């Protein structure tokens, strides 16, 4: 279970890192979209980062 929690934490941190990079240059992180803007970066990477962070906290209490 420790390794699963660690993987989820790393995915969450990576998602937040991608969000910061996307706020600087949105086209870098949303290259497949027709329109790249900061709002889409926050929606995609911010929400996935929060979901994985909440999942990490839930798995801490489940043990």
C-alpha positions as CSV (number, residue, x, y, z in Angstrom):
1,X,0.0,0.0,0.0
2,X,2.9,2.3,0.6
3,X,4.0,2.2,-3.0
4,X,0.5,2.9,-4.3
5,X,0.3,6.0,-2.0
6,X,3.7,7.1,-3.1
7,X,2.8,6.8,-6.8
8,X,-0.4,8.8,-6.3
9,X,1.5,11.5,-4.5
10,X,4.0,11.7,-7.3
11,X,1.2,11.9,-9.9
12,X,-0.3,14.7,-7.9
13,X,3.0,16.6,-7.6
14,X,3.7,16.2,-11.3
15,X,0.2,17.5,-12.1
16,X,0.8,20.6,-10.1
17,X,4.2,21.1,-11.7
18,X,2.6,20.8,-15.1
19,X,0.0,23.3,-14.0
20,X,2.7,25.8,-13.1
21,X,4.4,25.2,-16.4
22,X,1.1,25.6,-18.3
23,X,0.4,28.9,-16.5
24,X,3.7,30.2,-17.9
25,X,3.3,28.8,-21.4
26,X,-0.2,27.2,-22.0
27,X,0.7,25.9,-25.5
28,X,3.4,23.8,-23.9
29,X,1.0,21.7,-21.9
30,X,-2.1,21.8,-24.2
31,X,-0.4,21.2,-27.5
32,X,-3.2,19.0,-28.7
33,X,-6.0,21.5,-28.2
34,X,-7.1,24.0,-30.8
35,X,-7.2,26.9,-28.3
36,X,-4.7,26.9,-25.4
37,X,-5.4,29.2,-22.5
38,X,-4.6,29.3,-18.8
39,X,-8.2,28.5,-17.8
40,X,-8.0,25.1,-19.5
41,X,-4.6,24.4,-17.9
42,X,-6.1,25.1,-14.5
43,X,-9.1,22.9,-15.2
44,X,-7.2,19.9,-16.5
45,X,-4.0,19.8,-14.4
46,X,-5.4,21.6,-11.3
47,X,-8.4,19.3,-11.0
48,X,-6.4,16.1,-11.6
49,X,-3.8,17.3,-9.0
50,X,-6.5,17.9,-6.4
51,X,-8.2,14.6,-7.1
52,X,-5.0,12.6,-6.7
53,X,-4.1,14.6,-3.6
54,X,-7.4,13.9,-2.0
55,X,-7.1,10.2,-3.0
56,X,-3.6,10.2,-1.3
57,X,-5.1,11.5,1.9
58,X,-8.0,9.0,1.8
59,X,-5.6,6.1,1.4
60,X,-3.7,7.3,4.4
61,X,-6.7,6.7,6.6
62,X,-7.8,3.4,5.0
63,X,-4.5,1.5,5.6
